Amino acid sequence: MSRPPRIHPDLGLLVPQVYLPGPDIDLQRWAVIAVDQFTSQPEYWAQVERLVGDAPSTLRLTLPEIYLEKPGEAERIGQIQATMRQYLETGVLQLHEGFIYVERILGRRVRKGLMLALDLERYEYTPGTSLIRATEGTIVERLPPRTKIRAGAALEVPHILVLIDDPGHTVVEPLAAAREQLEKLYDFELMLGSGRLVGYAVGDLALEQQIVGALRGLVGGSGGAPLLFAAGDGNHSLAAAKVLWEELKPRAGMDHPARYALVEVVNIHDEGLSFEPIHRVLFGLRQDFFAFLRESCGKRLTCTPVASAAALVERVAAARDGAGHTVGIVGGSGCCAVEIADPSASLPAGTIQELLDAFMAAGGADKIDYVHGEEVTLRLGSQPGNLGLCLPHLDKAELFRTVRRDGVMPRKTFSLGEAHEKRFYMEARQIV
């Protein structure tokens, strides 16, 4: 039997050729977490540096965002691109063709995923009706640093998690049932207590065709303009790939490998997938944020002091969207639950982000960061000159409905798991 086409234009996907580290590589030192994590915790990245040492590692193929716009950035990017070529030339990486089924084991939870490549021609990061869409507003200013790294790079190493809405569990979950018959490609403990990562080759043609058929079934049942893939994590990395592809294709033609981006696809109904809020921390306050809120919101604002950080987290978690949106605020003077009545946005993240954007534009603080986990938010927010804002959880069942209805969610609305649960760089794909 002749092999079917490896490109499926109607689904916007490519069955990829993937590079994996060779058998002599220490995988625990090879795989590192997504670069957009722990951006206010330099001690984490210092630990990673010590653990990796001189070993081959994706730490040398990526630029942790804690180093962005810092002295030596251009030299770091040049070294990254040189290391990519070195790993290809010296056999550090070995080629594998086909889908890869991935399990991320997080305590008792198992998050199941499928590695494939998506067609950037079918993707838009602005609100629209494309088959592959962003889930949150794109901060265009955040794209140039990412395009600098990808431009001229021989490889992409993805931390992008893309969601599908598959309540029948027809695409990824059958691979879990069949994994005992699949070739195991890797199985190891991730560094710094981030769980275990296991990967299996999906080499059987019938199984590959089953996956493709199941994805076609999701498109057929979507109604209206089909939304098959929704970027969950790595929105800006996928957007940077799109920007560079648009620049490249007039010169390179439509068959260039940079037309596609390697991602991991996860079912939003996977019990191992948790949705966590993304909190905010203001650093270097210059103005009184509460005075700003009172001036901006007037009688719509209610501030209720809360006795402890634990009680604040409970109050925010118990809040339900109705006539108002609730956000917890912690600073040096204590904790306060803030409720804003008659909000203009549909979600609390949108309501508070509009206010934060205006506050920052008025010079209210030196910096804003987006962090994962209540504990980190409370700790950083309680430090002198800082302020932490805790947001409520989002029901993950709302994601596809909201994207179809509103185009995108407010930026930094949700996170797929806590910081240590984020995707680790493991696989690579050649894009030149």
Secondary structure by P-SEA (a helix, b strand, c coil): ccccccccccccccccbbbbbccccccccccccccccccccaaaaaaaaaaacccccccccccccccccccaaaaaaaaaaaaaaaaaaaccbbbbbcbbbbbbbcccbbbbbbbbcccccccccccccccbbbcccccccccaaaaaaacccccccccbbbbbbcccccccaaaaaaccccccccccccccccbbbbbbbcccaaaaaaaaaaaaaaaaaccccccccccccaaaaaaaaaaaaaaccccccccccccbbbbbbbccccccbbbbbbbbbbccccccaaaaaaaaccccbbbbbbccaaaaaaaaaacccccbbbbbbbcccbbbbbbbcccccccaaaaaaaaaaaaaaaccccbbbbbccaaaaaaaaacccbbbbbbbbccccaaaaaaaacccccccccccccccccccccbbbbcc
